Amino acid sequence: MTFAEEVLKKYLQAGEIASRVREEIAGQIHAGMPIIEICEKVEELTMKLGGKPAFPCNVSINEVAAHYTSPPGDSRQVPNKALVKVDIGVHVDGYIADTAVTVNLESEHEVLVQAAEAALKRALDSIHAGMRIGKLGTLIERTIKLYGCKPISNLTGHSIDRYRIHAGKSLPNVSHLFSGTISAGEVYAIEPFTTLKAARGRVREAKECTIFRFLRRKSLKDARASTLLDFIFKNYRTLPFAERWLWKRLSPNKYGEAFKRLLASGCIMAYPVFVEESNMPVAQAEHTVIVLENECIVIT
């Protein structure tokens, strides 16, 4: 499969925006900074540069591995000596670039950042059309262990498609008997997660959910719930969104109960925050790559 020139152009544009946003925000994060300020800066800069957020900016700190974005009115701040993971998604007409960086604010765990970045580089240097997915996981795990660290075994990279951040294929960060292969014409986000050797190396689901996604339409008796579902699909389609995005444009007093009904009905789903099982710190590095027949293009 080959990419149409116009499609490739949109992926490259999304990747360029995501890279610029990542570099700019990484230099601004500091202890005491409100997490909601990070999220909003990322999302506003994304739009200023001509893209749209492919998902809410994730700001996951220390043992929180993924899926935390600020809820409405978030008062949480970046603590001292933290590992701050910022995961950024940008789309141009539904074509997505996904990238992440870990900012070390004088944490003693710089080796986790180094291991994640080295594993990502090894994976990007190795990936090619026809490669077994399991082999990629082996390379990532071996690289992480060279640094005396442990990969998070139940977090993976993933294939990407238009308006689909997780398009069906997973890229493990550990040795795995995956039978699938990397194919030309596919787009992948490769994202090693690292933790300490003494950690369990797995994440659990926390009770808190701050990111949501449209799932399906249903006949709803509640007119406001139906109106809200239409609004969600029109604005975000099948991409994840934050509750705070809704209340910037709609009244929570009017639609708050309708939002709860959409969750209960299964019309939208929630993504739980992921926390390392033994509450050990986690680092992450991520780039998006387009796999072609004879080359791979890292777009972020």
Secondary structure, DSSP 8 states (H G I E B T S, - for coil): ----HHHHHHHHHHHHHHHHHHHHHHTT--TT-BHHHHHHHHHHHHHHTT-EESS--EEEETTEEE-----TT---B--TT-EEEEEEEEEETTEEEEEEEEEESS-S-HHHHHHHHHHHHHHHHH--TT-BHHHHHHHHHHHHHHTTEEE-TT-EEEEEBTTBSS-S-EEESS------B--TT-EEEE--EEEETTS---EEEEEEEEEEEE------S-HHHHHHHHHHHHHHTTS-EEHHHHHHHS-HHHHHHHHHHHHHHTSEEEEEEEEETT---EEE-BEEEEE-SS-EEE--
